[in-house]
């Protein structure tokens, strides 16, 4: 059997990892845009994907439960 505490720790760690990944992608995009004057749209696409998935899951879980 899996303990509920383990599942809650996994949930929190995944959420924090997603937020840190989004912040890192956003920081990298802004750094390259302002320092190197280069717009890396692939990094922006990763940031947008993280944001869209996060918002879609928030809406899904809110409507589901």
N, CA, C and O atoms as a Maestro MAE file, in Angstrom:
{
 s_m_m2io_version
 :::
 2.0.0
}

f_m_ct {
 s_m_title
 :::
 protein
 m_atom[260] {
  # First column is atom index #
  i_m_mmod_type
  r_m_x_coord
  r_m_y_coord
  r_m_z_coord
  i_m_residue_number
  s_m_chain_name
  s_m_pdb_residue_name
  s_m_pdb_atom_name
  i_m_atomic_number
  :::
  1 25 0.829 -1.183 0.000 1 A "UNK " " N  " 7
  2 3 0.000 0.000 0.000 1 A "UNK " " CA " 6
  3 2 0.877 1.252 0.000 1 A "UNK " " C  " 6
  4 15 1.981 1.275 0.546 1 A "UNK " " O  " 8
  5 25 0.335 2.289 -0.637 2 A "UNK " " N  " 7
  6 3 1.037 3.573 -0.698 2 A "UNK " " CA " 6
  7 2 0.399 4.513 0.318 2 A "UNK " " C  " 6
  8 15 -0.822 4.653 0.386 2 A "UNK " " O  " 8
  9 25 1.246 5.139 1.090 3 A "UNK " " N  " 7
  10 3 0.792 6.063 2.124 3 A "UNK " " CA " 6
  11 2 0.289 7.362 1.492 3 A "UNK " " C  " 6
  12 15 0.830 7.804 0.479 3 A "UNK " " O  " 8
  13 25 -0.739 7.974 2.078 4 A "UNK " " N  " 7
  14 3 -1.280 9.241 1.568 4 A "UNK " " CA " 6
  15 2 -0.252 10.365 1.664 4 A "UNK " " C  " 6
  16 15 -0.228 11.264 0.823 4 A "UNK " " O  " 8
  17 25 0.588 10.312 2.681 5 A "UNK " " N  " 7
  18 3 1.615 11.348 2.814 5 A "UNK " " CA " 6
  19 2 2.566 11.324 1.630 5 A "UNK " " C  " 6
  20 15 2.996 12.377 1.158 5 A "UNK " " O  " 8
  21 25 2.901 10.130 1.143 6 A "UNK " " N  " 7
  22 3 3.765 9.999 -0.023 6 A "UNK " " CA " 6
  23 2 3.112 10.656 -1.238 6 A "UNK " " C  " 6
  24 15 3.772 11.377 -1.985 6 A "UNK " " O  " 8
  25 25 1.820 10.408 -1.436 7 A "UNK " " N  " 7
  26 3 1.116 10.993 -2.577 7 A "UNK " " CA " 6
  27 2 1.049 12.514 -2.475 7 A "UNK " " C  " 6
  28 15 1.181 13.205 -3.486 7 A "UNK " " O  " 8
  29 25 0.846 13.042 -1.273 8 A "UNK " " N  " 7
  30 3 0.796 14.494 -1.095 8 A "UNK " " CA " 6
  31 2 2.170 15.122 -1.351 8 A "UNK " " C  " 6
  32 15 2.265 16.197 -1.943 8 A "UNK " " O  " 8
  33 25 3.230 14.445 -0.901 9 A "UNK " " N  " 7
  34 3 4.580 14.959 -1.165 9 A "UNK " " CA " 6
  35 2 4.866 14.948 -2.664 9 A "UNK " " C  " 6
  36 15 5.474 15.879 -3.192 9 A "UNK " " O  " 8
  37 25 4.426 13.895 -3.345 10 A "UNK " " N  " 7
  38 3 4.627 13.815 -4.785 10 A "UNK " " CA " 6
  39 2 3.846 14.912 -5.505 10 A "UNK " " C  " 6
  40 15 4.353 15.512 -6.453 10 A "UNK " " O  " 8
  41 25 2.632 15.177 -5.067 11 A "UNK " " N  " 7
  42 3 1.812 16.232 -5.653 11 A "UNK " " CA " 6
  43 2 2.466 17.598 -5.469 11 A "UNK " " C  " 6
  44 15 2.563 18.382 -6.413 11 A "UNK " " O  " 8
  45 25 2.907 17.870 -4.263 12 A "UNK " " N  " 7
  46 3 3.545 19.162 -3.992 12 A "UNK " " CA " 6
  47 2 4.856 19.323 -4.750 12 A "UNK " " C  " 6
  48 15 5.143 20.392 -5.287 12 A "UNK " " O  " 8
  49 25 5.643 18.265 -4.792 13 A "UNK " " N  " 7
  50 3 6.929 18.371 -5.487 13 A "UNK " " CA " 6
  51 2 6.726 18.565 -6.985 13 A "UNK " " C  " 6
  52 15 7.485 19.297 -7.620 13 A "UNK " " O  " 8
  53 25 5.720 17.925 -7.552 14 A "UNK " " N  " 7
  54 3 5.437 18.118 -8.975 14 A "UNK " " CA " 6
  55 2 4.957 19.536 -9.246 14 A "UNK " " C  " 6
  56 15 5.321 20.136 -10.258 14 A "UNK " " O  " 8
  57 25 4.147 20.068 -8.350 15 A "UNK " " N  " 7
  58 3 3.652 21.428 -8.518 15 A "UNK " " CA " 6
  59 2 4.792 22.434 -8.421 15 A "UNK " " C  " 6
  60 15 4.886 23.351 -9.236 15 A "UNK " " O  " 8
  61 25 5.646 22.266 -7.437 16 A "UNK " " N  " 7
  62 3 6.783 23.171 -7.272 16 A "UNK " " CA " 6
  63 2 7.729 23.035 -8.470 16 A "UNK " " C  " 6
  64 15 8.243 24.036 -8.969 16 A "UNK " " O  " 8
  65 25 7.956 21.822 -8.925 17 A "UNK " " N  " 7
  66 3 8.838 21.624 -10.079 17 A "UNK " " CA " 6
  67 2 8.282 22.322 -11.315 17 A "UNK " " C  " 6
  68 15 9.041 22.914 -12.082 17 A "UNK " " O  " 8
  69 25 6.980 22.260 -11.516 18 A "UNK " " N  " 7
  70 3 6.367 22.952 -12.648 18 A "UNK " " CA " 6
  71 2 6.520 24.452 -12.554 18 A "UNK " " C  " 6
  72 15 6.811 25.115 -13.550 18 A "UNK " " O  " 8
  73 25 6.325 24.994 -11.362 19 A "UNK " " N  " 7
  74 3 6.463 26.443 -11.179 19 A "UNK " " CA " 6
  75 2 7.912 26.888 -11.373 19 A "UNK " " C  " 6
  76 15 8.167 27.919 -11.996 19 A "UNK " " O  " 8
  77 25 8.850 26.126 -10.849 20 A "UNK " " N  " 7
  78 3 10.269 26.474 -11.006 20 A "UNK " " CA " 6
  79 2 10.680 26.345 -12.467 20 A "UNK " " C  " 6
  80 15 11.433 27.177 -12.974 20 A "UNK " " O  " 8
  81 25 10.194 25.312 -13.147 21 A "UNK " " N  " 7
  82 3 10.492 25.165 -14.576 21 A "UNK " " CA " 6
  83 2 9.940 26.317 -15.388 21 A "UNK " " C  " 6
  84 15 10.602 26.815 -16.298 21 A "UNK " " O  " 8
  85 25 8.722 26.746 -15.061 22 A "UNK " " N  " 7
  86 3 8.137 27.899 -15.752 22 A "UNK " " CA " 6
  87 2 8.900 29.178 -15.481 22 A "UNK " " C  " 6
  88 15 9.126 29.977 -16.390 22 A "UNK " " O  " 8
  89 25 9.298 29.376 -14.234 23 A "UNK " " N  " 7
  90 3 10.078 30.566 -13.890 23 A "UNK " " CA " 6
  91 2 11.444 30.542 -14.574 23 A "UNK " " C  " 6
  92 15 11.927 31.577 -15.033 23 A "UNK " " O  " 8
  93 25 12.061 29.375 -14.644 24 A "UNK " " N  " 7
  94 3 13.365 29.268 -15.307 24 A "UNK " " CA " 6
  95 2 13.235 29.536 -16.804 24 A "UNK " " C  " 6
  96 15 14.073 30.226 -17.383 24 A "UNK " " O  " 8
  97 25 12.197 29.000 -17.429 25 A "UNK " " N  " 7
  98 3 11.994 29.245 -18.860 25 A "UNK " " CA " 6
  99 2 11.706 30.726 -19.111 25 A "UNK " " C  " 6
  100 15 12.214 31.309 -20.070 25 A "UNK " " O  " 8
  101 25 10.887 31.331 -18.243 26 A "UNK " " N  " 7
  102 3 10.599 32.756 -18.391 26 A "UNK " " CA " 6
  103 2 11.836 33.601 -18.187 26 A "UNK " " C  " 6
  104 15 12.074 34.552 -18.932 26 A "UNK " " O  " 8
  105 25 12.628 33.261 -17.180 27 A "UNK " " N  " 7
  106 3 13.867 33.994 -16.930 27 A "UNK " " CA " 6
  107 2 14.851 33.864 -18.077 27 A "UNK " " C  " 6
  108 15 15.499 34.838 -18.461 27 A "UNK " " O  " 8
  109 25 14.962 32.666 -18.621 28 A "UNK " " N  " 7
  110 3 15.866 32.454 -19.755 28 A "UNK " " CA " 6
  111 2 15.399 33.243 -20.974 28 A "UNK " " C  " 6
  112 15 16.212 33.852 -21.670 28 A "UNK " " O  " 8
  113 25 14.085 33.234 -21.235 29 A "UNK " " N  " 7
  114 3 13.554 33.993 -22.365 29 A "UNK " " CA " 6
  115 2 13.836 35.486 -22.200 29 A "UNK " " C  " 6
  116 15 14.307 36.142 -23.128 29 A "UNK " " O  " 8
  117 25 13.543 36.018 -21.003 30 A "UNK " " N  " 7
  118 3 13.763 37.449 -20.768 30 A "UNK " " CA " 6
  119 2 15.250 37.810 -20.800 30 A "UNK " " C  " 6
  120 15 15.625 38.860 -21.321 30 A "UNK " " O  " 8
  121 25 16.094 36.940 -20.244 31 A "UNK " " N  " 7
  122 3 17.544 37.195 -20.266 31 A "UNK " " CA " 6
  123 2 18.050 37.282 -21.700 31 A "UNK " " C  " 6
  124 15 18.757 38.221 -22.065 31 A "UNK " " O  " 8
  125 25 17.682 36.295 -22.502 32 A "UNK " " N  " 7
  126 3 18.147 36.302 -23.895 32 A "UNK " " CA " 6
  127 2 17.559 37.463 -24.681 32 A "UNK " " C  " 6
  128 15 18.196 37.979 -25.599 32 A "UNK " " O  " 8
  129 25 16.339 37.879 -24.324 33 A "UNK " " N  " 7
  130 3 15.714 38.977 -25.043 33 A "UNK " " CA " 6
  131 2 16.377 40.313 -24.692 33 A "UNK " " C  " 6
  132 15 16.628 41.124 -25.583 33 A "UNK " " O  " 8
  133 25 16.663 40.552 -23.414 34 A "UNK " " N  " 7
  134 3 17.210 41.846 -23.006 34 A "UNK " " CA " 6
  135 2 18.734 41.924 -23.107 34 A "UNK " " C  " 6
  136 15 19.266 42.976 -23.462 34 A "UNK " " O  " 8
  137 25 19.440 40.853 -22.810 35 A "UNK " " N  " 7
  138 3 20.905 40.893 -22.828 35 A "UNK " " CA " 6
  139 2 21.452 40.643 -24.227 35 A "UNK " " C  " 6
  140 15 22.318 41.375 -24.704 35 A "UNK " " O  " 8
  141 25 20.939 39.602 -24.882 36 A "UNK " " N  " 7
  142 3 21.462 39.245 -26.202 36 A "UNK " " CA " 6
  143 2 20.656 39.838 -27.357 36 A "UNK " " C  " 6
  144 15 21.043 39.690 -28.516 36 A "UNK " " O  " 8
  145 25 19.554 40.498 -27.058 37 A "UNK " " N  " 7
  146 3 18.640 41.038 -28.066 37 A "UNK " " CA " 6
  147 2 18.204 39.965 -29.067 37 A "UNK " " C  " 6
  148 15 18.091 40.228 -30.265 37 A "UNK " " O  " 8
  149 25 17.962 38.758 -28.561 38 A "UNK " " N  " 7
  150 3 17.510 37.644 -29.395 38 A "UNK " " CA " 6
  151 2 16.239 37.095 -28.773 38 A "UNK " " C  " 6
  152 15 16.196 36.837 -27.570 38 A "UNK " " O  " 8
  153 25 15.203 36.915 -29.581 39 A "UNK " " N  " 7
  154 3 13.956 36.331 -29.093 39 A "UNK " " CA " 6
  155 2 13.943 34.854 -29.445 39 A "UNK " " C  " 6
  156 15 13.779 34.486 -30.608 39 A "UNK " " O  " 8
  157 25 14.115 34.019 -28.445 40 A "UNK " " N  " 7
  158 3 14.073 32.571 -28.638 40 A "UNK " " CA " 6
  159 2 12.630 32.098 -28.489 40 A "UNK " " C  " 6
  160 15 12.139 31.917 -27.374 40 A "UNK " " O  " 8
  161 25 11.964 31.902 -29.607 41 A "UNK " " N  " 7
  162 3 10.559 31.528 -29.564 41 A "UNK " " CA " 6
  163 2 10.378 30.084 -29.107 41 A "UNK " " C  " 6
  164 15 9.291 29.717 -28.660 41 A "UNK " " O  " 8
  165 25 11.416 29.258 -29.209 42 A "UNK " " N  " 7
  166 3 11.288 27.902 -28.699 42 A "UNK " " CA " 6
  167 2 11.209 27.888 -27.170 42 A "UNK " " C  " 6
  168 15 10.463 27.096 -26.596 42 A "UNK " " O  " 8
  169 25 11.966 28.752 -26.519 43 A "UNK " " N  " 7
  170 3 11.889 28.863 -25.059 43 A "UNK " " CA " 6
  171 2 10.535 29.444 -24.653 43 A "UNK " " C  " 6
  172 15 9.939 29.007 -23.669 43 A "UNK " " O  " 8
  173 25 10.051 30.431 -25.415 44 A "UNK " " N  " 7
  174 3 8.732 30.995 -25.143 44 A "UNK " " CA " 6
  175 2 7.641 29.939 -25.327 44 A "UNK " " C  " 6
  176 15 6.671 29.920 -24.568 44 A "UNK " " O  " 8
  177 25 7.785 29.061 -26.321 45 A "UNK " " N  " 7
  178 3 6.807 27.999 -26.545 45 A "UNK " " CA " 6
  179 2 6.768 27.036 -25.362 45 A "UNK " " C  " 6
  180 15 5.696 26.559 -24.990 45 A "UNK " " O  " 8
  181 25 7.909 26.748 -24.776 46 A "UNK " " N  " 7
  182 3 7.952 25.879 -23.593 46 A "UNK " " CA " 6
  183 2 7.262 26.567 -22.423 46 A "UNK " " C  " 6
  184 15 6.489 25.938 -21.700 46 A "UNK " " O  " 8
  185 25 7.534 27.845 -22.232 47 A "UNK " " N  " 7
  186 3 6.891 28.618 -21.168 47 A "UNK " " CA " 6
  187 2 5.378 28.663 -21.372 47 A "UNK " " C  " 6
  188 15 4.621 28.480 -20.419 47 A "UNK " " O  " 8
  189 25 4.939 28.900 -22.588 48 A "UNK " " N  " 7
  190 3 3.503 28.947 -22.882 48 A "UNK " " CA " 6
  191 2 2.853 27.589 -22.665 48 A "UNK " " C  " 6
  192 15 1.727 27.517 -22.171 48 A "UNK " " O  " 8
  193 25 3.539 26.519 -23.024 49 A "UNK " " N  " 7
  194 3 2.995 25.173 -22.818 49 A "UNK " " CA " 6
  195 2 2.815 24.886 -21.335 49 A "UNK " " C  " 6
  196 15 1.788 24.341 -20.930 49 A "UNK " " O  " 8
  197 25 3.796 25.243 -20.525 50 A "UNK " " N  " 7
  198 3 3.686 25.041 -19.081 50 A "UNK " " CA " 6
  199 2 2.499 25.820 -18.532 50 A "UNK " " C  " 6
  200 15 1.732 25.293 -17.726 50 A "UNK " " O  " 8
  201 25 2.341 27.062 -18.958 51 A "UNK " " N  " 7
  202 3 1.239 27.899 -18.464 51 A "UNK " " CA " 6
  203 2 -0.122 27.360 -18.907 51 A "UNK " " C  " 6
  204 15 -1.054 27.313 -18.104 51 A "UNK " " O  " 8
  205 25 -0.246 26.959 -20.156 52 A "UNK " " N  " 7
  206 3 -1.525 26.456 -20.666 52 A "UNK " " CA " 6
  207 2 -1.916 25.154 -19.974 52 A "UNK " " C  " 6
  208 15 -3.078 24.974 -19.608 52 A "UNK " " O  " 8
  209 25 -0.971 24.258 -19.793 53 A "UNK " " N  " 7
  210 3 -1.278 22.993 -19.112 53 A "UNK " " CA " 6
  211 2 -1.676 23.245 -17.666 53 A "UNK " " C  " 6
  212 15 -2.624 22.635 -17.172 53 A "UNK " " O  " 8
  213 25 -0.968 24.131 -16.984 54 A "UNK " " N  " 7
  214 3 -1.284 24.442 -15.582 54 A "UNK " " CA " 6
  215 2 -2.690 25.025 -15.458 54 A "UNK " " C  " 6
  216 15 -3.456 24.612 -14.588 54 A "UNK " " O  " 8
  217 25 -3.034 25.979 -16.318 55 A "UNK " " N  " 7
  218 3 -4.357 26.606 -16.248 55 A "UNK " " CA " 6
  219 2 -5.445 25.616 -16.647 55 A "UNK " " C  " 6
  220 15 -6.505 25.581 -16.022 55 A "UNK " " O  " 8
  221 25 -5.200 24.814 -17.677 56 A "UNK " " N  " 7
  222 3 -6.190 23.827 -18.104 56 A "UNK " " CA " 6
  223 2 -6.467 22.809 -17.002 56 A "UNK " " C  " 6
  224 15 -7.620 22.440 -16.780 56 A "UNK " " O  " 8
  225 25 -5.437 22.356 -16.316 57 A "UNK " " N  " 7
  226 3 -5.633 21.403 -15.229 57 A "UNK " " CA " 6
  227 2 -6.330 22.038 -14.040 57 A "UNK " " C  " 6
  228 15 -7.126 21.382 -13.368 57 A "UNK " " O  " 8
  229 25 -6.044 23.308 -13.769 58 A "UNK " " N  " 7
  230 3 -6.740 23.996 -12.681 58 A "UNK " " CA " 6
  231 2 -8.231 24.086 -12.987 58 A "UNK " " C  " 6
  232 15 -9.056 23.851 -12.104 58 A "UNK " " O  " 8
  233 25 -8.586 24.422 -14.221 59 A "UNK " " N  " 7
  234 3 -9.998 24.504 -14.606 59 A "UNK " " CA " 6
  235 2 -10.647 23.128 -14.554 59 A "UNK " " C  " 6
  236 15 -11.763 22.988 -14.053 59 A "UNK " " O  " 8
  237 25 -9.960 22.111 -15.068 60 A "UNK " " N  " 7
  238 3 -10.492 20.753 -15.072 60 A "UNK " " CA " 6
  239 2 -10.784 20.255 -13.659 60 A "UNK " " C  " 6
  240 15 -11.862 19.725 -13.388 60 A "UNK " " O  " 8
  241 25 -9.814 20.428 -12.763 61 A "UNK " " N  " 7
  242 3 -10.013 19.951 -11.401 61 A "UNK " " CA " 6
  243 2 -11.058 20.761 -10.652 61 A "UNK " " C  " 6
  244 15 -11.741 20.230 -9.776 61 A "UNK " " O  " 8
  245 25 -11.190 22.037 -10.984 62 A "UNK " " N  " 7
  246 3 -12.217 22.876 -10.343 62 A "UNK " " CA " 6
  247 2 -13.615 22.440 -10.792 62 A "UNK " " C  " 6
  248 15 -14.527 22.365 -9.969 62 A "UNK " " O  " 8
  249 25 -13.792 22.155 -12.065 63 A "UNK " " N  " 7
  250 3 -15.102 21.737 -12.572 63 A "UNK " " CA " 6
  251 2 -15.430 20.293 -12.186 63 A "UNK " " C  " 6
  252 15 -16.598 19.940 -12.023 63 A "UNK " " O  " 8
  253 25 -14.410 19.476 -12.043 64 A "UNK " " N  " 7
  254 3 -14.603 18.053 -11.733 64 A "UNK " " CA " 6
  255 2 -15.022 17.844 -10.277 64 A "UNK " " C  " 6
  256 15 -15.850 16.982 -9.983 64 A "UNK " " O  " 8
  257 25 -14.454 18.629 -9.380 65 A "UNK " " N  " 7
  258 3 -14.689 18.343 -7.977 65 A "UNK " " CA " 6
  259 2 -15.257 19.472 -7.263 65 A "UNK " " C  " 6
  260 15 -15.511 19.379 -6.063 65 A "UNK " " O  " 8
  :::
 }
 m_bond[259] {
  # First column is bond index #
  i_m_from
  i_m_to
  i_m_order
  :::
  1 1 2 1
  2 2 3 1
  3 3 4 2
  4 3 5 1
  5 5 6 1
  6 6 7 1
  7 7 8 2
  8 7 9 1
  9 9 10 1
  10 10 11 1
  11 11 12 2
  12 11 13 1
  13 13 14 1
  14 14 15 1
  15 15 16 2
  16 15 17 1
  17 17 18 1
  18 18 19 1
  19 19 20 2
  20 19 21 1
  21 21 22 1
  22 22 23 1
  23 23 24 2
  24 23 25 1
  25 25 26 1
  26 26 27 1
  27 27 28 2
  28 27 29 1
  29 29 30 1
  30 30 31 1
  31 31 32 2
  32 31 33 1
  33 33 34 1
  34 34 35 1
  35 35 36 2
  36 35 37 1
  37 37 38 1
  38 38 39 1
  39 39 40 2
  40 39 41 1
  41 41 42 1
  42 42 43 1
  43 43 44 2
  44 43 45 1
  45 45 46 1
  46 46 47 1
  47 47 48 2
  48 47 49 1
  49 49 50 1
  50 50 51 1
  51 51 52 2
  52 51 53 1
  53 53 54 1
  54 54 55 1
  55 55 56 2
  56 55 57 1
  57 57 58 1
  58 58 59 1
  59 59 60 2
  60 59 61 1
  61 61 62 1
  62 62 63 1
  63 63 64 2
  64 63 65 1
  65 65 66 1
  66 66 67 1
  67 67 68 2
  68 67 69 1
  69 69 70 1
  70 70 71 1
  71 71 72 2
  72 71 73 1
  73 73 74 1
  74 74 75 1
  75 75 76 2
  76 75 77 1
  77 77 78 1
  78 78 79 1
  79 79 80 2
  80 79 81 1
  81 81 82 1
  82 82 83 1
  83 83 84 2
  84 83 85 1
  85 85 86 1
  86 86 87 1
  87 87 88 2
  88 87 89 1
  89 89 90 1
  90 90 91 1
  91 91 92 2
  92 91 93 1
  93 93 94 1
  94 94 95 1
  95 95 96 2
  96 95 97 1
  97 97 98 1
  98 98 99 1
  99 99 100 2
  100 99 101 1
  101 101 102 1
  102 102 103 1
  103 103 104 2
  104 103 105 1
  105 105 106 1
  106 106 107 1
  107 107 108 2
  108 107 109 1
  109 109 110 1
  110 110 111 1
  111 111 112 2
  112 111 113 1
  113 113 114 1
  114 114 115 1
  115 115 116 2
  116 115 117 1
  117 117 118 1
  118 118 119 1
  119 119 120 2
  120 119 121 1
  121 121 122 1
  122 122 123 1
  123 123 124 2
  124 123 125 1
  125 125 126 1
  126 126 127 1
  127 127 128 2
  128 127 129 1
  129 129 130 1
  130 130 131 1
  131 131 132 2
  132 131 133 1
  133 133 134 1
  134 134 135 1
  135 135 136 2
  136 135 137 1
  137 137 138 1
  138 138 139 1
  139 139 140 2
  140 139 141 1
  141 141 142 1
  142 142 143 1
  143 143 144 2
  144 143 145 1
  145 145 146 1
  146 146 147 1
  147 147 148 2
  148 147 149 1
  149 149 150 1
  150 150 151 1
  151 151 152 2
  152 151 153 1
  153 153 154 1
  154 154 155 1
  155 155 156 2
  156 155 157 1
  157 157 158 1
  158 158 159 1
  159 159 160 2
  160 159 161 1
  161 161 162 1
  162 162 163 1
  163 163 164 2
  164 163 165 1
  165 165 166 1
  166 166 167 1
  167 167 168 2
  168 167 169 1
  169 169 170 1
  170 170 171 1
  171 171 172 2
  172 171 173 1
  173 173 174 1
  174 174 175 1
  175 175 176 2
  176 175 177 1
  177 177 178 1
  178 178 179 1
  179 179 180 2
  180 179 181 1
  181 181 182 1
  182 182 183 1
  183 183 184 2
  184 183 185 1
  185 185 186 1
  186 186 187 1
  187 187 188 2
  188 187 189 1
  189 189 190 1
  190 190 191 1
  191 191 192 2
  192 191 193 1
  193 193 194 1
  194 194 195 1
  195 195 196 2
  196 195 197 1
  197 197 198 1
  198 198 199 1
  199 199 200 2
  200 199 201 1
  201 201 202 1
  202 202 203 1
  203 203 204 2
  204 203 205 1
  205 205 206 1
  206 206 207 1
  207 207 208 2
  208 207 209 1
  209 209 210 1
  210 210 211 1
  211 211 212 2
  212 211 213 1
  213 213 214 1
  214 214 215 1
  215 215 216 2
  216 215 217 1
  217 217 218 1
  218 218 219 1
  219 219 220 2
  220 219 221 1
  221 221 222 1
  222 222 223 1
  223 223 224 2
  224 223 225 1
  225 225 226 1
  226 226 227 1
  227 227 228 2
  228 227 229 1
  229 229 230 1
  230 230 231 1
  231 231 232 2
  232 231 233 1
  233 233 234 1
  234 234 235 1
  235 235 236 2
  236 235 237 1
  237 237 238 1
  238 238 239 1
  239 239 240 2
  240 239 241 1
  241 241 242 1
  242 242 243 1
  243 243 244 2
  244 243 245 1
  245 245 246 1
  246 246 247 1
  247 247 248 2
  248 247 249 1
  249 249 250 1
  250 250 251 1
  251 251 252 2
  252 251 253 1
  253 253 254 1
  254 254 255 1
  255 255 256 2
  256 255 257 1
  257 257 258 1
  258 258 259 1
  259 259 260 2
  :::
 }
}
